[in-house]
Every structure is written in C-alpha cells, then in structure tokens.
Amino acid sequence: MHCVIATSGNAPELRAGAELQALLNDWQIAGPDLGGDASSLDTPFEQTLAAAAGLHGAAPLAAWAAAPQGLQAPAWAWLSPLHLQLDAQQAIALPPALLAVEASEGRALFELLAPLFPATEGWQFECLQPDRWLLGHEQLAGLQLASLNRIAQRSLSPWLPAERWLRRLQNEAQMLLHEHPINQARAARGALLVNSVWMWGAGKGPALPSHLVLEPEPPLDPADHAEHWARLDGGPIAALRREAAIGRPARLTLAGDVRARSWVPAPKRWRWPWQRRNPVALNALLQELDQ
C-alpha cells in the first residue's frame, strides 16, 4: 500500500494526529525528496504517480481516468473550464474549484465547445464531470502541458503551451465563452465567469498501480485543514500502519508544491528514552515541502 497525499502549507497551526505522529517517529525517510523545482510542469504529487507507474515523463492523468470507463484512444488529455482574472499586465488562473460549475452548466459548456473537436477528424470528447472533460486524439501523445494544479493562482503566460494549434484552440474557446448566456447568468448571481479552458494531464502509458491510495486535493479553505488531517489520520495513515504491522509493504508520500517526501517502515530497534524523537511540527513539515 502506497498512500500519496497532496499537501498545502497554507493552514493555521496544525498538530500531527496520533497515527501520523507515530509513523513519522518510527518510520524512515525513503531516499531523496522528489521534485524540488517549482517551475516544473507537473506537481510533485503527479511526479510521484508517474514514478510509481515506472514512467520518466509526465503522469498521463487523463488516460488513467479514461481506462476505467472503457474508453479507448491513442492518447488522452483533460480539458477544464477556467476563470482568468485579467488586468493590464497579466492573466491569473484561479483554482477551478472556485468556479463551482453546476452539472447543467458543465453539460452546456461541454456541448458549446464540442465543435472544436470534431469526431470526423478523430477526436473523442467525453463529459465525465461538470468541470472536467476528456479529450482523446493521437495529437495528444507527447504533449508537454502544465498541470492544472501548477497554474492555479499564478500568471498564465509562463505556462502557455508551445504548440500553436493548442493556443489557437484556447483562443477559439475563449471567443465562444465570451458573453455566452451561461456566463451572463453566472454574472447575474455573482459567480465567477468561465472565460477560458485549460488542457492538461495529457499522454498515454501503463495503468496506474492498484496499490496506490490517492488524496489529491487538500481543502481550499485553510480553516478546513484540521478536519482534513484528522480524517487522513484515522483513515489511510492508520491503514498504512496496520499494513506495516503485519509485514506488508507500506509507504507514505506527502507531496507539497515543490517537493514530495516518502517514508517507509524502519527496522525495529530499541531506543533509550532520550533517543526518542520529538513530536513533529506538522506545519513546519508542510511548509518545507512548499519551499
């Protein structure tokens, strides 16, 4: 069992739960941290998944989502609605969760954009979630695209794809979305406009290993982080320790914005009381993974 948890250092003071505290006290760090470059296209969470699947490139997140649906294509990518906060100098991509796209809106937007990806030219376009659509086509293999989580709260220009056809598609989508009735209705109720889209998670590759347990998205609101970590402590972290206790393979990875760090069970050895480790400062650990 390998539990991979996406983290965020942006939280009020947190204390490690009993299970996490015991794990960090008794387990050992497994090798060097993964990542270390905040400008990489993929987040450390996604880099961890790629490494677990034996890949040296980007994690084919969309292909992994398509496989359980029985969908087949040469390669896949996600397409997600986006809100760009515009000013005179830059466009800031806001976290897509802030859009809170309703099911009916997601379907209508999907149908609005579908003509950009004609089936007659080999495109597959599937609406899996209101704010996440699957694209299938041979052109999606080998693309180097910035992760949706990587661009959140950042200026978009450094992350724009190099391919001209992708930039053209994004411009065409933005024109279709401009002043659309859905956006007029969202503006009337004070919701963020859907004024762009982002393609990400492209590629093809082997199946995601079945022993992975994934916690990909920490809460947006830091006030919810304590409850989030309490749930993780009593759930997957406790399960990891039970697996280790009966001799099964177990591994914990915490993946921040810049680096991911893993722990595995250490050989059991007796310690004098003064050799026991001090309680981990969870906030300090999470912030270290974001630097």
Secondary structure, 3 states (H helix, E strand, C coil): CEEEEECCCCCCCCCCCHHHHHHHHHEEECCCCEECCCCCCCCHHHHHHHHHCCCCCCCCHHHHHHHHHCCCCCCEEEEEEECEEECCCCEEECCHHHHCCCHHHHHHHHHHHHHHCCHHHCCEEEEEECCEEEEECHHHCCCCCCCHHHHCCEECHHHCCCCHHHHHHHHHHHHHHCCCHHHHHHHHCCCCCCCEEEEEEEECCCCCCCCEEEECCCCCCHHHHHHHHHHHHHHHHHHHHHHHHCCCCCEEEEECCCEEEEEEECCCCCCCHHHCCCCCCHHHHHHHHCC
